[in-house]
């Protein structure tokens, strides 16, 4: 090969090599962008899962608290009702005894 042919070949090869180099750089930048996007998406998904777990725990705690309070109120109402019924029964017995004593006094 003559020097002239070598120079021509080099002059033709340099732009091709530069194009390949630039293409490889663009490919690397594209992969970096995809990785950063995937990492960002994964981070957001993890944050959303954490927030969802926290809100689920808060909901369950509130639900348990409300159930506990409602159950406690129901028990308190039943207790008061039973005490009231016992008092009414005692008053009926006393009233019957008083009526019996009044009838006995009238005789």
C-alpha positions in Angstrom: 0.0 0.0 0.0 1.1 3.4 -0.8 1.2 6.2 1.7 -1.5 8.0 -0.2 -3.9 5.0 0.1 -3.1 4.6 3.8 -4.0 8.3 4.4 -7.2 8.0 2.4 -8.1 4.9 4.3 -7.3 6.6 7.6 -9.3 9.7 6.6 -12.3 7.5 5.8 -11.9 5.3 8.9 -11.7 8.2 11.4 -15.3 9.5 10.9 -16.6 5.9 11.1 -14.7 5.4 14.3 -15.9 8.8 15.7 -19.5 7.8 14.8 -19.1 4.4 16.5 -17.7 6.2 19.5 -20.5 8.7 19.7 -23.1 5.9 19.2 -21.5 4.0 22.1 -21.6 7.2 24.3 -25.3 7.7 23.5 -25.9 4.1 24.3 -24.2 4.5 27.7 -26.1 7.7 28.4 -29.4 6.0 27.5 -28.6 3.1 29.8 -27.7 5.5 32.6 -31.0 7.3 32.1 -32.9 4.1 32.1 -31.2 2.9 35.3 -31.8 6.3 37.1 -35.5 6.1 36.0 -35.9 2.6 37.2 -34.2 3.4 40.5 -36.4 6.5 40.9 -39.5 4.4 40.2 -38.4 1.7 42.6 -37.7 4.3 45.3 -41.2 5.8 44.8 -42.8 2.4 44.9 -41.0 1.6 48.1 -42.0 4.9 49.7 -45.7 4.3 48.6 -45.6 0.8 50.2 -44.2 2.2 53.4 -46.9 4.9 53.5 -49.5 2.4 52.8 -48.3 0.1 55.6 -48.3 3.1 58.0 -51.8 4.1 57.0 -53.0 0.5 57.3 -51.5 0.3 60.8 -53.2 3.5 61.8 -56.5 2.3 60.4 -56.3 -1.0 62.2 -55.4 0.7 65.5 -58.3 3.2 65.1 -60.6 0.3 64.2 -59.5 -1.7 67.3 -59.9 1.4 69.5 -63.4 2.1 68.2 -64.4 -1.6 68.6 -63.0 -1.5 72.1 -64.8 1.7 72.9 -68.1 0.5 71.5 -67.8 -2.8 73.3 -67.0 -0.9 76.5 -70.0 1.3 76.0 -72.3 -1.7 75.3 -71.0 -3.4 78.5 -71.6 -0.2 80.5 -75.1 0.2 79.1 -75.9 -3.5 79.9 -74.5 -3.1 83.4 -76.6 0.1 84.1 -79.7 -1.6 82.6 -79.2 -4.7 84.8 -78.7 -2.5 87.9 -81.8 -0.5 87.0 -83.8 -3.8 86.6 -82.6 -5.0 89.9 -83.7 -1.8 91.5 -87.1 -2.0 89.9 -87.5 -5.6 91.1 -86.5 -4.6 94.6 -89.0 -1.7 94.5 -91.7 -4.0 93.3 -91.0 -6.4 96.2 -91.0 -3.4 98.7 -94.2 -2.1 97.2 -95.9 -5.5 97.5 -94.7 -5.8 101.1 -95.9 -2.3 101.8 -99.3 -3.1 100.3 -99.5 -6.3 102.3 -98.7 -4.4 105.5 -101.3 -1.7 104.7 -103.9 -4.5 104.1 -102.9 -6.1 107.4 -103.2 -2.8 109.3 -106.7 -2.2 107.8 -108.0 -5.5 109.1 
